[in-house]
Amino acid sequence: MADYNREEMKRRLREGDYLELSSAAGTFEVWAEPFGNPPAVFYEGEPYPMAELEQVVDKILASLASGELRCRWVGKRDD
């Protein structure tokens, strides 16, 4: 789980990696569009301002730590 730290997760999302999150309720992907109009991070099917990337990553890390979520990197965004 070495690459599930805050800075690494933010960097990978900004660089176009998709993170797949799985819980008892289902599976969804998290990704960022830093050059979108407006820039956004997508979490639980909702867009959040890119400025909230750190808060989104903190939510993910807290859920991972509590055992509510599992995650894995699944690929790059097609630009």
C-alpha positions, 0 to 999 in steps of 0.5 A: 500500500506504499503508493496510497499516501496523500502526496502520491495519490494527489500526484497520480490523480493530477497526472491522469491515473484512475483510482478504482474504489470498492466497498460493500455498496459497489465500485466507482472510479476517482479521477481528476481533470486538471485542465478541464473547464472548470478543473475538477476531481470526480468522486462518487460520481460527482465533480468537485473543484480541483481546489478540493483534491486534497479533501477528496484524497483525505476522505479516500485515505480515511475510508481506506484506513477504516477498512470501508474501502479497497482501491487500486489504480486502473489506468490512465485518462485518454487525452 
